[in-house]
Amino acid sequence: MRKEGCGLRYMKGCVALLMTGKEPERFLNLCAANRIDLWDLIHTEDGYRMKVSVRDYFRLGPLCRKTHSRVRILEKRGLPFLLQRCLKRKAFFLGFAIAAVLLYILSLFIWNIHVEGNYANSTWSVLEYLEETGVSHGILKSRVDCTAIAEGIREEFPNVTWVSARIQGTRLILEIRENTDGYREEKTPSGDSWDLVATADGVVASIFTRSGVPCVRAGDICQAGDILVSGAVPVNNDNGETVRYEYVQADADIVVETERYYYDEFSMTHMVRTYSGETEVHPFLQIFQWRFTLGGDEQESCDYLVKEQKVRLTENFILPFSYGTVETLPYTESREQYSEEEAERLAGERLGLFCDRLEKTGVEISKNNVTIDLTESSCISRGSLTVREAAYKQAPCALEEEIPSGKEESEE
């Protein structure tokens, strides 16, 4: 008899039979002679149990008549019978077909934008820029131009030195390399040449000119709008007389010492909150801009600590749904008066914050002339700060008067 694997028998289908009759040996011999494959043959009190393929089952009729035997189907197994049962469930096949179509349609879109290698520029700033250019989660892959995206990111973020954009499956992967020294390209005014002019009144502390003609020296007094370095470079003849001007892009490091006036005032009385320590926590569900809180109502004289968790489809694809908890923190308010020491300390802290903000912009504070005055109702800080800063900007070059050509010829 032929021997077939279990997998092949399952694909073709098989039936389990019970054979009864007076000549079982003759029946089995005829099956062997006609090359009918039987397996799992077992003799029982009822007869012989066996398994046969679907194709061979239909060949057993003549053999049963010759041997006066009967076969009864006990069980049907295999893929043909499974498909036959499934054909009766049309909704299953319809759902399977719809799911396959939806899966194919969804594979045509970008569902995850992955950004890696960025440190100075946050992922959300990159995603916001992409959204401004029309690239967002859910966009068709055919509308994504990876080359244009890479060029746009390099132009939008000056500290990005290299960008790779590629599509992998339903993901848009951006690999970014940034300049670690913090260099950013400075924008210059339009035109081929410019001057450097002062932006504030003060005294020139130092000047180092790389190109152009310096118009001031260290220690000179300047006013806002004065030209510090001119982009008009005179060209002299052998007699030292100016015959024409060459216009360049003025470039220099200039430090100007200026005065920054400071004024700050706050009340000597202030409100103090005292929390009772009795808190309540309530869960909430937010869909778009609507929030549904389970239990608890808004109360007066309470702070609310909200812990929110957004629902993400992918790492950067946030759905318009969120959930979390709202913790209610009740408090009582009372009005108190600052002591002189507390008021002076607070005024000093506010002045220190102002100075920190100046220093972050590259301003050096050389002298502090701020005084603090206390009254019954307020604390006033007033005075000036002597600072050193790059108080200049680029401006279109001022054109010098042209020297008549006739004068040059007469002099020669």
Rosetta blueprint (number, residue, H / E / L):
1 M L
2 R L
3 K L
4 E L
5 G L
6 C H
7 G H
8 L H
9 R H
10 Y H
11 M H
12 K H
13 G L
14 C E
15 V E
16 A E
17 L E
18 L E
19 M E
20 T E
21 G E
22 K L
23 E L
24 P H
25 E H
26 R H
27 F H
28 L H
29 N H
30 L H
31 C H
32 A H
33 A H
34 N L
35 R L
36 I L
37 D L
38 L E
39 W E
40 D E
41 L E
42 I E
43 H E
44 T L
45 E L
46 D L
47 G L
48 Y E
49 R E
50 M E
51 K E
52 V E
53 S E
54 V H
55 R H
56 D H
57 Y H
58 F L
59 R L
60 L H
61 G H
62 P H
63 L H
64 C H
65 R H
66 K H
67 T H
68 H L
69 S E
70 R E
71 V E
72 R E
73 I E
74 L E
75 E E
76 K E
77 R E
78 G L
79 L H
80 P H
81 F H
82 L H
83 L H
84 Q H
85 R H
86 C H
87 L L
88 K L
89 R L
90 K H
91 A H
92 F H
93 F H
94 L H
95 G H
96 F H
97 A H
98 I H
99 A H
100 A H
101 V H
102 L H
103 L H
104 Y H
105 I H
106 L H
107 S L
108 L L
109 F E
110 I L
111 W L
112 N E
113 I E
114 H E
115 V E
116 E E
117 G L
118 N L
119 Y L
120 A L
121 N L
122 S L
123 T H
124 W H
125 S H
126 V H
127 L H
128 E H
129 Y H
130 L H
131 E H
132 E H
133 T L
134 G L
135 V L
136 S L
137 H L
138 G L
139 I L
140 L E
141 K H
142 S H
143 R H
144 V L
145 D L
146 C H
147 T H
148 A H
149 I H
150 A H
151 E H
152 G H
153 I H
154 R H
155 E H
156 E H
157 F L
158 P L
159 N L
160 V E
161 T E
162 W E
163 V E
164 S E
165 A E
166 R E
167 I E
168 Q E
169 G L
170 T L
171 R E
172 L E
173 I E
174 L E
175 E E
176 I E
177 R E
178 E E
179 N L
180 T L
181 D L
182 G L
183 Y L
184 R L
185 E L
186 E L
187 K L
188 T L
189 P L
190 S L
191 G L
192 D L
193 S L
194 W E
195 D E
196 L E
197 V E
198 A E
199 T L
200 A L
201 D L
202 G E
203 V E
204 V E
205 A E
206 S E
207 I E
208 F E
209 T E
210 R E
211 S E
212 G L
213 V E
214 P E
215 C L
216 V L
217 R L
218 A L
219 G L
220 D L
221 I E
222 C E
223 Q L
224 A L
225 G L
226 D L
227 I E
228 L E
229 V E
230 S E
231 G L
232 A E
233 V E
234 P E
235 V E
236 N E
237 N L
238 D L
239 N L
240 G L
241 E L
242 T E
243 V E
244 R E
245 Y E
246 E E
247 Y E
248 V L
249 Q E
250 A L
251 D E
252 A E
253 D E
254 I E
255 V E
256 V E
257 E E
258 T E
259 E E
260 R E
261 Y E
262 Y E
263 Y E
264 D E
265 E E
266 F E
267 S E
268 M L
269 T E
270 H E
271 M E
272 V E
273 R E
274 T E
275 Y E
276 S L
277 G L
278 E L
279 T L
280 E E
281 V E
282 H E
283 P E
284 F E
285 L E
286 Q E
287 I E
288 F L
289 Q L
290 W E
291 R E
292 F E
293 T E
294 L L
295 G L
296 G L
297 D L
298 E L
299 Q L
300 E L
301 S L
302 C E
303 D E
304 Y E
305 L E
306 V E
307 K E
308 E E
309 Q E
310 K E
311 V E
312 R E
313 L L
314 T L
315 E L
316 N L
317 F L
318 I E
319 L E
320 P E
321 F E
322 S E
323 Y E
324 G E
325 T E
326 V E
327 E E
328 T E
329 L E
330 P E
331 Y E
332 T E
333 E E
334 S E
335 R E
336 E E
337 Q E
338 Y L
339 S L
340 E H
341 E H
342 E H
343 A H
344 E H
345 R H
346 L H
347 A H
348 G H
349 E H
350 R H
351 L H
352 G H
353 L H
354 F H
355 C H
356 D H
357 R H
358 L H
359 E H
360 K H
361 T L
362 G L
363 V L
364 E E
365 I E
366 S E
367 K E
368 N E
369 N E
370 V E
371 T E
372 I E
373 D E
374 L E
375 T L
376 E L
377 S L
378 S E
379 C E
380 I E
381 S E
382 R E
383 G E
384 S E
385 L E
386 T E
387 V E
388 R E
389 E E
390 A L
391 A L
392 Y E
393 K E
394 Q E
395 A E
396 P E
397 C L
398 A L
399 L L
400 E L
401 E L
402 E L
403 I L
404 P L
405 S H
406 G H
407 K H
408 E H
409 E H
410 S H
411 E H
412 E L
